[in-house]
């Protein structure tokens, strides 16, 4: 009699584990979907616009990292344009 109860309890536990596993898969899928959605929103908000004759100091620094001497060239071009 005790063996039947133990088997029944084990089956119930196994069923609960399977239900939890299924719930975890559903939650994981929802989290992945939400993460994708938030990544799209973040990418959308990365764009910046500005209207100035020269790049910002941060932008000049990036140009300089890409091509040493580029920041100086940009400043010289701006100066030449101003002289016209």
mmCIF file as gemmi writes it, N, C-alpha and C atoms, coordinates in Angstrom:
data_model
loop_
_atom_site.group_PDB
_atom_site.id
_atom_site.type_symbol
_atom_site.label_atom_id
_atom_site.label_alt_id
_atom_site.label_comp_id
_atom_site.label_asym_id
_atom_site.label_entity_id
_atom_site.label_seq_id
_atom_site.pdbx_PDB_ins_code
_atom_site.Cartn_x
_atom_site.Cartn_y
_atom_site.Cartn_z
_atom_site.occupancy
_atom_site.B_iso_or_equiv
_atom_site.pdbx_formal_charge
_atom_site.auth_seq_id
_atom_site.auth_asym_id
_atom_site.pdbx_PDB_model_num
ATOM 1 N N . UNK Axp A 1 ? 0.821 -1.19 0 1 0 ? 1 A 1
ATOM 2 C CA . UNK Axp A 1 ? 0 0 0 1 0 ? 1 A 1
ATOM 3 C C . UNK Axp A 1 ? 0.873 1.265 0 1 0 ? 1 A 1
ATOM 4 N N . UNK Axp A 2 ? 1.912 1.25 0.814 1 0 ? 2 A 1
ATOM 5 C CA . UNK Axp A 2 ? 2.808 2.406 0.903 1 0 ? 2 A 1
ATOM 6 C C . UNK Axp A 2 ? 3.552 2.61 -0.409 1 0 ? 2 A 1
ATOM 7 N N . UNK Axp A 3 ? 3.864 1.512 -1.088 1 0 ? 3 A 1
ATOM 8 C CA . UNK Axp A 3 ? 4.561 1.587 -2.36 1 0 ? 3 A 1
ATOM 9 C C . UNK Axp A 3 ? 3.697 2.272 -3.429 1 0 ? 3 A 1
ATOM 10 N N . UNK Axp A 4 ? 2.381 2.013 -3.424 1 0 ? 4 A 1
ATOM 11 C CA . UNK Axp A 4 ? 1.468 2.642 -4.376 1 0 ? 4 A 1
ATOM 12 C C . UNK Axp A 4 ? 1.383 4.138 -4.113 1 0 ? 4 A 1
ATOM 13 N N . UNK Axp A 5 ? 1.346 4.517 -2.835 1 0 ? 5 A 1
ATOM 14 C CA . UNK Axp A 5 ? 1.303 5.937 -2.481 1 0 ? 5 A 1
ATOM 15 C C . UNK Axp A 5 ? 2.581 6.635 -2.932 1 0 ? 5 A 1
ATOM 16 N N . UNK Axp A 6 ? 3.705 5.973 -2.749 1 0 ? 6 A 1
ATOM 17 C CA . UNK Axp A 6 ? 4.993 6.548 -3.148 1 0 ? 6 A 1
ATOM 18 C C . UNK Axp A 6 ? 5.043 6.72 -4.661 1 0 ? 6 A 1
ATOM 19 N N . UNK Axp A 7 ? 4.571 5.724 -5.398 1 0 ? 7 A 1
ATOM 20 C CA . UNK Axp A 7 ? 4.538 5.825 -6.858 1 0 ? 7 A 1
ATOM 21 C C . UNK Axp A 7 ? 3.638 6.969 -7.307 1 0 ? 7 A 1
ATOM 22 N N . UNK Axp A 8 ? 2.5 7.095 -6.666 1 0 ? 8 A 1
ATOM 23 C CA . UNK Axp A 8 ? 1.571 8.163 -7.011 1 0 ? 8 A 1
ATOM 24 C C . UNK Axp A 8 ? 2.191 9.533 -6.699 1 0 ? 8 A 1
ATOM 25 N N . UNK Axp A 9 ? 2.849 9.633 -5.564 1 0 ? 9 A 1
ATOM 26 C CA . UNK Axp A 9 ? 3.501 10.892 -5.196 1 0 ? 9 A 1
ATOM 27 C C . UNK Axp A 9 ? 4.61 11.227 -6.195 1 0 ? 9 A 1
ATOM 28 N N . UNK Axp A 10 ? 5.378 10.231 -6.6 1 0 ? 10 A 1
ATOM 29 C CA . UNK Axp A 10 ? 6.439 10.451 -7.582 1 0 ? 10 A 1
ATOM 30 C C . UNK Axp A 10 ? 5.87 10.913 -8.923 1 0 ? 10 A 1
ATOM 31 N N . UNK Axp A 11 ? 4.76 10.326 -9.339 1 0 ? 11 A 1
ATOM 32 C CA . UNK Axp A 11 ? 4.12 10.74 -10.586 1 0 ? 11 A 1
ATOM 33 C C . UNK Axp A 11 ? 3.626 12.19 -10.488 1 0 ? 11 A 1
ATOM 34 N N . UNK Axp A 12 ? 3.05 12.538 -9.358 1 0 ? 12 A 1
ATOM 35 C CA . UNK Axp A 12 ? 2.569 13.905 -9.161 1 0 ? 12 A 1
ATOM 36 C C . UNK Axp A 12 ? 3.735 14.898 -9.181 1 0 ? 12 A 1
ATOM 37 N N . UNK Axp A 13 ? 4.821 14.527 -8.542 1 0 ? 13 A 1
ATOM 38 C CA . UNK Axp A 13 ? 6.005 15.391 -8.522 1 0 ? 13 A 1
ATOM 39 C C . UNK Axp A 13 ? 6.558 15.543 -9.931 1 0 ? 13 A 1
ATOM 40 N N . UNK Axp A 14 ? 6.621 14.43 -10.667 1 0 ? 14 A 1
ATOM 41 C CA . UNK Axp A 14 ? 7.13 14.491 -12.036 1 0 ? 14 A 1
ATOM 42 C C . UNK Axp A 14 ? 6.229 15.373 -12.904 1 0 ? 14 A 1
ATOM 43 N N . UNK Axp A 15 ? 4.918 15.278 -12.721 1 0 ? 15 A 1
ATOM 44 C CA . UNK Axp A 15 ? 3.989 16.103 -13.48 1 0 ? 15 A 1
ATOM 45 C C . UNK Axp A 15 ? 4.188 17.586 -13.131 1 0 ? 15 A 1
ATOM 46 N N . UNK Axp A 16 ? 4.373 17.888 -11.862 1 0 ? 16 A 1
ATOM 47 C CA . UNK Axp A 16 ? 4.622 19.267 -11.445 1 0 ? 16 A 1
ATOM 48 C C . UNK Axp A 16 ? 5.921 19.795 -12.063 1 0 ? 16 A 1
ATOM 49 N N . UNK Axp A 17 ? 6.938 18.967 -12.084 1 0 ? 17 A 1
ATOM 50 C CA . UNK Axp A 17 ? 8.222 19.357 -12.683 1 0 ? 17 A 1
ATOM 51 C C . UNK Axp A 17 ? 8.034 19.656 -14.169 1 0 ? 17 A 1
ATOM 52 N N . UNK Axp A 18 ? 7.288 18.835 -14.863 1 0 ? 18 A 1
ATOM 53 C CA . UNK Axp A 18 ? 7.037 19.056 -16.284 1 0 ? 18 A 1
ATOM 54 C C . UNK Axp A 18 ? 6.259 20.355 -16.502 1 0 ? 18 A 1
ATOM 55 N N . UNK Axp A 19 ? 5.289 20.642 -15.638 1 0 ? 19 A 1
ATOM 56 C CA . UNK Axp A 19 ? 4.529 21.889 -15.757 1 0 ? 19 A 1
ATOM 57 C C . UNK Axp A 19 ? 5.424 23.099 -15.51 1 0 ? 19 A 1
ATOM 58 N N . UNK Axp A 20 ? 6.296 23.007 -14.518 1 0 ? 20 A 1
ATOM 59 C CA . UNK Axp A 20 ? 7.219 24.101 -14.233 1 0 ? 20 A 1
ATOM 60 C C . UNK Axp A 20 ? 8.168 24.292 -15.415 1 0 ? 20 A 1
ATOM 61 N N . UNK Axp A 21 ? 8.669 23.198 -15.962 1 0 ? 21 A 1
ATOM 62 C CA . UNK Axp A 21 ? 9.572 23.268 -17.11 1 0 ? 21 A 1
ATOM 63 C C . UNK Axp A 21 ? 8.871 23.96 -18.287 1 0 ? 21 A 1
ATOM 64 N N . UNK Axp A 22 ? 7.623 23.61 -18.517 1 0 ? 22 A 1
ATOM 65 C CA . UNK Axp A 22 ? 6.847 24.229 -19.593 1 0 ? 22 A 1
ATOM 66 C C . UNK Axp A 22 ? 6.672 25.726 -19.322 1 0 ? 22 A 1
ATOM 67 N N . UNK Axp A 23 ? 6.377 26.095 -18.073 1 0 ? 23 A 1
ATOM 68 C CA . UNK Axp A 23 ? 6.226 27.506 -17.708 1 0 ? 23 A 1
ATOM 69 C C . UNK Axp A 23 ? 7.535 28.261 -17.921 1 0 ? 23 A 1
ATOM 70 N N . UNK Axp A 24 ? 8.636 27.642 -17.576 1 0 ? 24 A 1
ATOM 71 C CA . UNK Axp A 24 ? 9.945 28.279 -17.741 1 0 ? 24 A 1
ATOM 72 C C . UNK Axp A 24 ? 10.22 28.532 -19.22 1 0 ? 24 A 1
ATOM 73 N N . UNK Axp A 25 ? 9.869 27.588 -20.069 1 0 ? 25 A 1
ATOM 74 C CA . UNK Axp A 25 ? 10.068 27.773 -21.507 1 0 ? 25 A 1
ATOM 75 C C . UNK Axp A 25 ? 9.232 28.946 -22.03 1 0 ? 25 A 1
ATOM 76 N N . UNK Axp A 26 ? 7.985 29.049 -21.562 1 0 ? 26 A 1
ATOM 77 C CA . UNK Axp A 26 ? 7.115 30.149 -21.98 1 0 ? 26 A 1
ATOM 78 C C . UNK Axp A 26 ? 7.696 31.482 -21.511 1 0 ? 26 A 1
ATOM 79 N N . UNK Axp A 27 ? 8.134 31.544 -20.268 1 0 ? 27 A 1
ATOM 80 C CA . UNK Axp A 27 ? 8.711 32.769 -19.712 1 0 ? 27 A 1
ATOM 81 C C . UNK Axp A 27 ? 9.991 33.131 -20.458 1 0 ? 27 A 1
ATOM 82 N N . UNK Axp A 28 ? 10.819 32.148 -20.73 1 0 ? 28 A 1
ATOM 83 C CA . UNK Axp A 28 ? 12.067 32.391 -21.452 1 0 ? 28 A 1
ATOM 84 C C . UNK Axp A 28 ? 11.791 32.962 -22.838 1 0 ? 28 A 1
ATOM 85 N N . UNK Axp A 29 ? 10.808 32.429 -23.526 1 0 ? 29 A 1
ATOM 86 C CA . UNK Axp A 29 ? 10.43 32.932 -24.851 1 0 ? 29 A 1
ATOM 87 C C . UNK Axp A 29 ? 9.946 34.376 -24.751 1 0 ? 29 A 1
ATOM 88 N N . UNK Axp A 30 ? 9.124 34.665 -23.758 1 0 ? 30 A 1
ATOM 89 C CA . UNK Axp A 30 ? 8.629 36.038 -23.579 1 0 ? 30 A 1
ATOM 90 C C . UNK Axp A 30 ? 9.768 36.995 -23.278 1 0 ? 30 A 1
ATOM 91 N N . UNK Axp A 31 ? 10.706 36.561 -22.446 1 0 ? 31 A 1
ATOM 92 C CA . UNK Axp A 31 ? 11.855 37.421 -22.132 1 0 ? 31 A 1
ATOM 93 C C . UNK Axp A 31 ? 12.694 37.695 -23.377 1 0 ? 31 A 1
ATOM 94 N N . UNK Axp A 32 ? 12.913 36.674 -24.193 1 0 ? 32 A 1
ATOM 95 C CA . UNK Axp A 32 ? 13.664 36.861 -25.443 1 0 ? 32 A 1
ATOM 96 C C . UNK Axp A 32 ? 12.955 37.86 -26.352 1 0 ? 32 A 1
ATOM 97 N N . UNK Axp A 33 ? 11.625 37.729 -26.458 1 0 ? 33 A 1
ATOM 98 C CA . UNK Axp A 33 ? 10.855 38.647 -27.292 1 0 ? 33 A 1
ATOM 99 C C . UNK Axp A 33 ? 10.959 40.08 -26.768 1 0 ? 33 A 1
ATOM 100 N N . UNK Axp A 34 ? 10.849 40.251 -25.456 1 0 ? 34 A 1
ATOM 101 C CA . UNK Axp A 34 ? 10.946 41.583 -24.861 1 0 ? 34 A 1
ATOM 102 C C . UNK Axp A 34 ? 12.34 42.164 -25.054 1 0 ? 34 A 1
ATOM 103 N N . UNK Axp A 35 ? 13.365 41.34 -24.894 1 0 ? 35 A 1
ATOM 104 C CA . UNK Axp A 35 ? 14.736 41.811 -25.084 1 0 ? 35 A 1
ATOM 105 C C . UNK Axp A 35 ? 14.943 42.284 -26.518 1 0 ? 35 A 1
ATOM 106 N N . UNK Axp A 36 ? 14.436 41.526 -27.482 1 0 ? 36 A 1
ATOM 107 C CA . UNK Axp A 36 ? 14.53 41.941 -28.884 1 0 ? 36 A 1
ATOM 108 C C . UNK Axp A 36 ? 13.837 43.278 -29.104 1 0 ? 36 A 1
ATOM 109 N N . UNK Axp A 37 ? 12.668 43.439 -28.497 1 0 ? 37 A 1
ATOM 110 C CA . UNK Axp A 37 ? 11.912 44.677 -28.664 1 0 ? 37 A 1
ATOM 111 C C . UNK Axp A 37 ? 12.674 45.858 -28.066 1 0 ? 37 A 1
ATOM 112 N N . UNK Axp A 38 ? 13.236 45.678 -26.872 1 0 ? 38 A 1
ATOM 113 C CA . UNK Axp A 38 ? 13.984 46.756 -26.242 1 0 ? 38 A 1
ATOM 114 C C . UNK Axp A 38 ? 15.263 47.08 -27.006 1 0 ? 38 A 1
ATOM 115 N N . UNK Axp A 39 ? 15.92 46.086 -27.562 1 0 ? 39 A 1
ATOM 116 C CA . UNK Axp A 39 ? 17.115 46.341 -28.366 1 0 ? 39 A 1
ATOM 117 C C . UNK Axp A 39 ? 16.761 47.186 -29.588 1 0 ? 39 A 1
ATOM 118 N N . UNK Axp A 40 ? 15.612 46.922 -30.188 1 0 ? 40 A 1
ATOM 119 C CA . UNK Axp A 40 ? 15.185 47.716 -31.34 1 0 ? 40 A 1
ATOM 120 C C . UNK Axp A 40 ? 14.926 49.16 -30.922 1 0 ? 40 A 1
ATOM 121 N N . UNK Axp A 41 ? 14.307 49.354 -29.781 1 0 ? 41 A 1
ATOM 122 C CA . UNK Axp A 41 ? 14.027 50.7 -29.29 1 0 ? 41 A 1
ATOM 123 C C . UNK Axp A 41 ? 15.327 51.43 -28.993 1 0 ? 41 A 1
ATOM 124 N N . UNK Axp A 42 ? 16.265 50.752 -28.37 1 0 ? 42 A 1
ATOM 125 C CA . UNK Axp A 42 ? 17.554 51.369 -28.036 1 0 ? 42 A 1
ATOM 126 C C . UNK Axp A 42 ? 18.28 51.765 -29.317 1 0 ? 42 A 1
ATOM 127 N N . UNK Axp A 43 ? 18.298 50.909 -30.31 1 0 ? 43 A 1
ATOM 128 C CA . UNK Axp A 43 ? 18.953 51.224 -31.568 1 0 ? 43 A 1
ATOM 129 C C . UNK Axp A 43 ? 18.296 52.424 -32.237 1 0 ? 43 A 1
ATOM 130 N N . UNK Axp A 44 ? 17.007 52.53 -32.137 1 0 ? 44 A 1
ATOM 131 C CA . UNK Axp A 44 ? 16.274 53.627 -32.742 1 0 ? 44 A 1
ATOM 132 C C . UNK Axp A 44 ? 16.671 54.965 -32.113 1 0 ? 44 A 1
ATOM 133 N N . UNK Axp A 45 ? 16.935 54.969 -30.827 1 0 ? 45 A 1
ATOM 134 C CA . UNK Axp A 45 ? 17.249 56.203 -30.114 1 0 ? 45 A 1
ATOM 135 C C . UNK Axp A 45 ? 18.731 56.57 -30.136 1 0 ? 45 A 1
ATOM 136 N N . UNK Axp A 46 ? 19.555 55.817 -30.803 1 0 ? 46 A 1
ATOM 137 C CA . UNK Axp A 46 ? 20.982 56.108 -30.862 1 0 ? 46 A 1
ATOM 138 C C . UNK Axp A 46 ? 21.298 57.254 -31.82 1 0 ? 46 A 1
ATOM 139 N N . UNK Axp A 47 ? 20.423 57.514 -32.768 1 0 ? 47 A 1
ATOM 140 C CA . UNK Axp A 47 ? 20.692 58.53 -33.769 1 0 ? 47 A 1
ATOM 141 C C . UNK Axp A 47 ? 20.672 59.927 -33.14 1 0 ? 47 A 1
ATOM 142 N N . UNK Axp A 48 ? 21.676 60.711 -33.443 1 0 ? 48 A 1
ATOM 143 C CA . UNK Axp A 48 ? 21.713 62.089 -32.976 1 0 ? 48 A 1
ATOM 144 C C . UNK Axp A 48 ? 21.898 63.008 -34.172 1 0 ? 48 A 1
ATOM 145 N N . UNK Axp A 49 ? 21.372 64.198 -34.037 1 0 ? 49 A 1
ATOM 146 C CA . UNK Axp A 49 ? 21.524 65.189 -35.093 1 0 ? 49 A 1
ATOM 147 C C . UNK Axp A 49 ? 22.031 66.478 -34.468 1 0 ? 49 A 1
ATOM 148 N N . UNK Axp A 50 ? 22.823 67.177 -35.24 1 0 ? 50 A 1
ATOM 149 C CA . UNK Axp A 50 ? 23.316 68.462 -34.76 1 0 ? 50 A 1
ATOM 150 C C . UNK Axp A 50 ? 23.617 69.341 -35.967 1 0 ? 50 A 1
ATOM 151 N N . UNK Axp A 51 ? 23.609 70.621 -35.712 1 0 ? 51 A 1
ATOM 152 C CA . UNK Axp A 51 ? 23.897 71.568 -36.784 1 0 ? 51 A 1
ATOM 153 C C . UNK Axp A 51 ? 24.956 72.528 -36.263 1 0 ? 51 A 1
ATOM 154 N N . UNK Axp A 52 ? 26.176 72.273 -36.648 1 0 ? 52 A 1
ATOM 155 C CA . UNK Axp A 52 ? 27.296 73.106 -36.204 1 0 ? 52 A 1
ATOM 156 C C . UNK Axp A 52 ? 28.383 73.041 -37.265 1 0 ? 52 A 1
ATOM 157 N N . UNK Axp A 53 ? 29.217 74.075 -37.33 1 0 ? 53 A 1
ATOM 158 C CA . UNK Axp A 53 ? 30.268 74.062 -38.342 1 0 ? 53 A 1
ATOM 159 C C . UNK Axp A 53 ? 31.352 73.018 -38.076 1 0 ? 53 A 1
ATOM 160 N N . UNK Axp A 54 ? 31.524 72.641 -36.834 1 0 ? 54 A 1
ATOM 161 C CA . UNK Axp A 54 ? 32.563 71.667 -36.48 1 0 ? 54 A 1
ATOM 162 C C . UNK Axp A 54 ? 31.966 70.493 -35.711 1 0 ? 54 A 1
ATOM 163 N N . UNK Axp A 55 ? 32.585 69.34 -35.833 1 0 ? 55 A 1
ATOM 164 C CA . UNK Axp A 55 ? 32.158 68.205 -35.007 1 0 ? 55 A 1
ATOM 165 C C . UNK Axp A 55 ? 32.428 68.501 -33.529 1 0 ? 55 A 1
ATOM 166 N N . UNK Axp A 56 ? 31.744 67.776 -32.667 1 0 ? 56 A 1
ATOM 167 C CA . UNK Axp A 56 ? 31.992 67.923 -31.233 1 0 ? 56 A 1
ATOM 168 C C . UNK Axp A 56 ? 33.388 67.4 -30.898 1 0 ? 56 A 1
ATOM 169 N N . UNK Axp A 57 ? 33.863 67.726 -29.699 1 0 ? 57 A 1
ATOM 170 C CA . UNK Axp A 57 ? 35.182 67.249 -29.269 1 0 ? 57 A 1
ATOM 171 C C . UNK Axp A 57 ? 35.24 65.719 -29.274 1 0 ? 57 A 1
ATOM 172 N N . UNK Axp A 58 ? 34.148 65.087 -28.856 1 0 ? 58 A 1
ATOM 173 C CA . UNK Axp A 58 ? 34.115 63.622 -28.848 1 0 ? 58 A 1
ATOM 174 C C . UNK Axp A 58 ? 34.22 63.07 -30.266 1 0 ? 58 A 1
ATOM 175 N N . UNK Axp A 59 ? 33.524 63.73 -31.211 1 0 ? 59 A 1
ATOM 176 C CA . UNK Axp A 59 ? 33.587 63.273 -32.588 1 0 ? 59 A 1
ATOM 177 C C . UNK Axp A 59 ? 34.985 63.475 -33.172 1 0 ? 59 A 1
ATOM 178 N N . UNK Axp A 60 ? 35.596 64.614 -32.874 1 0 ? 60 A 1
ATOM 179 C CA . UNK Axp A 60 ? 36.968 64.839 -33.336 1 0 ? 60 A 1
ATOM 180 C C . UNK Axp A 60 ? 37.917 63.781 -32.788 1 0 ? 60 A 1
ATOM 181 N N . UNK Axp A 61 ? 37.697 63.424 -31.527 1 0 ? 61 A 1
ATOM 182 C CA . UNK Axp A 61 ? 38.533 62.382 -30.906 1 0 ? 61 A 1
ATOM 183 C C . UNK Axp A 61 ? 38.37 61.055 -31.639 1 0 ? 61 A 1
ATOM 184 N N . UNK Axp A 62 ? 37.147 60.728 -32.006 1 0 ? 62 A 1
ATOM 185 C CA . UNK Axp A 62 ? 36.906 59.474 -32.746 1 0 ? 62 A 1
ATOM 186 C C . UNK Axp A 62 ? 37.567 59.525 -34.12 1 0 ? 62 A 1
ATOM 187 N N . UNK Axp A 63 ? 37.433 60.65 -34.805 1 0 ? 63 A 1
ATOM 188 C CA . UNK Axp A 63 ? 38.103 60.782 -36.107 1 0 ? 63 A 1
ATOM 189 C C . UNK Axp A 63 ? 39.612 60.579 -35.955 1 0 ? 63 A 1
ATOM 190 N N . UNK Axp A 64 ? 40.155 61.162 -34.907 1 0 ? 64 A 1
ATOM 191 C CA . UNK Axp A 64 ? 41.607 61.074 -34.676 1 0 ? 64 A 1
ATOM 192 C C . UNK Axp A 64 ? 42.034 59.626 -34.426 1 0 ? 64 A 1
ATOM 193 N N . UNK Axp A 65 ? 41.192 58.874 -33.728 1 0 ? 65 A 1
ATOM 194 C CA . UNK Axp A 65 ? 41.507 57.464 -33.473 1 0 ? 65 A 1
ATOM 195 C C . UNK Axp A 65 ? 41.478 56.657 -34.763 1 0 ? 65 A 1
ATOM 196 N N . UNK Axp A 66 ? 40.536 57.004 -35.63 1 0 ? 66 A 1
ATOM 197 C CA . UNK Axp A 66 ? 40.404 56.277 -36.896 1 0 ? 66 A 1
ATOM 198 C C . UNK Axp A 66 ? 41.561 56.617 -37.829 1 0 ? 66 A 1
ATOM 199 N N . UNK Axp A 67 ? 41.86 57.902 -37.937 1 0 ? 67 A 1
ATOM 200 C CA . UNK Axp A 67 ? 42.911 58.368 -38.843 1 0 ? 67 A 1
ATOM 201 C C . UNK Axp A 67 ? 43.71 59.455 -38.133 1 0 ? 67 A 1
ATOM 202 N N . UNK Axp A 68 ? 44.879 59.125 -37.606 1 0 ? 68 A 1
ATOM 203 C CA . UNK Axp A 68 ? 45.689 60.15 -36.932 1 0 ? 68 A 1
ATOM 204 C C . UNK Axp A 68 ? 45.916 61.364 -37.854 1 0 ? 68 A 1
ATOM 205 N N . UNK Axp A 69 ? 45.704 62.551 -37.301 1 0 ? 69 A 1
ATOM 206 C CA . UNK Axp A 69 ? 45.851 63.785 -38.064 1 0 ? 69 A 1
ATOM 207 C C . UNK Axp A 69 ? 44.548 64.284 -38.662 1 0 ? 69 A 1
ATOM 208 N N . UNK Axp A 70 ? 43.505 63.456 -38.599 1 0 ? 70 A 1
ATOM 209 C CA . UNK Axp A 70 ? 42.224 63.822 -39.205 1 0 ? 70 A 1
ATOM 210 C C . UNK Axp A 70 ? 41.574 65.006 -38.491 1 0 ? 70 A 1
ATOM 211 N N . UNK Axp A 71 ? 41.658 65.082 -37.186 1 0 ? 71 A 1
ATOM 212 C CA . UNK Axp A 71 ? 41.055 66.193 -36.447 1 0 ? 71 A 1
ATOM 213 C C . UNK Axp A 71 ? 41.672 67.517 -36.906 1 0 ? 71 A 1
ATOM 214 N N . UNK Axp A 72 ? 42.975 67.525 -37.073 1 0 ? 72 A 1
ATOM 215 C CA . UNK Axp A 72 ? 43.668 68.731 -37.528 1 0 ? 72 A 1
ATOM 216 C C . UNK Axp A 72 ? 43.205 69.11 -38.937 1 0 ? 72 A 1
ATOM 217 N N . UNK Axp A 73 ? 43.046 68.128 -39.804 1 0 ? 73 A 1
ATOM 218 C CA . UNK Axp A 73 ? 42.576 68.4 -41.164 1 0 ? 73 A 1
ATOM 219 C C . UNK Axp A 73 ? 41.171 69 -41.155 1 0 ? 73 A 1
ATOM 220 N N . UNK Axp A 74 ? 40.321 68.472 -40.305 1 0 ? 74 A 1
ATOM 221 C CA . UNK Axp A 74 ? 38.952 68.985 -40.216 1 0 ? 74 A 1
ATOM 222 C C . UNK Axp A 74 ? 38.969 70.44 -39.756 1 0 ? 74 A 1
ATOM 223 N N . UNK Axp A 75 ? 39.774 70.739 -38.751 1 0 ? 75 A 1
ATOM 224 C CA . UNK Axp A 75 ? 39.879 72.113 -38.255 1 0 ? 75 A 1
ATOM 225 C C . UNK Axp A 75 ? 40.436 73.039 -39.333 1 0 ? 75 A 1
ATOM 226 N N . UNK Axp A 76 ? 41.41 72.574 -40.089 1 0 ? 76 A 1
ATOM 227 C CA . UNK Axp A 76 ? 41.975 73.387 -41.169 1 0 ? 76 A 1
ATOM 228 C C . UNK Axp A 76 ? 40.944 73.627 -42.276 1 0 ? 76 A 1
ATOM 229 N N . UNK Axp A 77 ? 40.163 72.602 -42.604 1 0 ? 77 A 1
ATOM 230 C CA . UNK Axp A 77 ? 39.124 72.78 -43.621 1 0 ? 77 A 1
ATOM 231 C C . UNK Axp A 77 ? 38.088 73.805 -43.16 1 0 ? 77 A 1
ATOM 232 N N . UNK Axp A 78 ? 37.728 73.75 -41.884 1 0 ? 78 A 1
ATOM 233 C CA . UNK Axp A 78 ? 36.75 74.713 -41.354 1 0 ? 78 A 1
ATOM 234 C C . UNK Axp A 78 ? 37.312 76.117 -41.413 1 0 ? 78 A 1
ATOM 235 N N . UNK Axp A 79 ? 38.584 76.261 -41.095 1 0 ? 79 A 1
ATOM 236 C CA . UNK Axp A 79 ? 39.231 77.577 -41.124 1 0 ? 79 A 1
ATOM 237 C C . UNK Axp A 79 ? 39.276 78.112 -42.553 1 0 ? 79 A 1
ATOM 238 N N . UNK Axp A 80 ? 39.611 77.249 -43.508 1 0 ? 80 A 1
ATOM 239 C CA . UNK Axp A 80 ? 39.656 77.668 -44.917 1 0 ? 80 A 1
ATOM 240 C C . UNK Axp A 80 ? 38.26 78.084 -45.397 1 0 ? 80 A 1
ATOM 241 N N . UNK Axp A 81 ? 37.259 77.347 -44.981 1 0 ? 81 A 1
ATOM 242 C CA . UNK Axp A 81 ? 35.88 77.659 -45.387 1 0 ? 81 A 1
ATOM 243 C C . UNK Axp A 81 ? 35.457 79.018 -44.811 1 0 ? 81 A 1
ATOM 244 N N . UNK Axp A 82 ? 35.896 79.275 -43.605 1 0 ? 82 A 1
ATOM 245 C CA . UNK Axp A 82 ? 35.551 80.527 -42.947 1 0 ? 82 A 1
ATOM 246 C C . UNK Axp A 82 ? 36.21 81.714 -43.655 1 0 ? 82 A 1
ATOM 247 N N . UNK Axp A 83 ? 37.379 81.513 -44.222 1 0 ? 83 A 1
ATOM 248 C CA . UNK Axp A 83 ? 38.108 82.576 -44.915 1 0 ? 83 A 1
ATOM 249 C C . UNK Axp A 83 ? 37.451 82.955 -46.245 1 0 ? 83 A 1
ATOM 250 N N . UNK Axp A 84 ? 36.598 82.106 -46.784 1 0 ? 84 A 1
ATOM 251 C CA . UNK Axp A 84 ? 35.954 82.387 -48.084 1 0 ? 84 A 1
ATOM 252 C C . UNK Axp A 84 ? 34.804 83.318 -47.936 1 0 ? 84 A 1
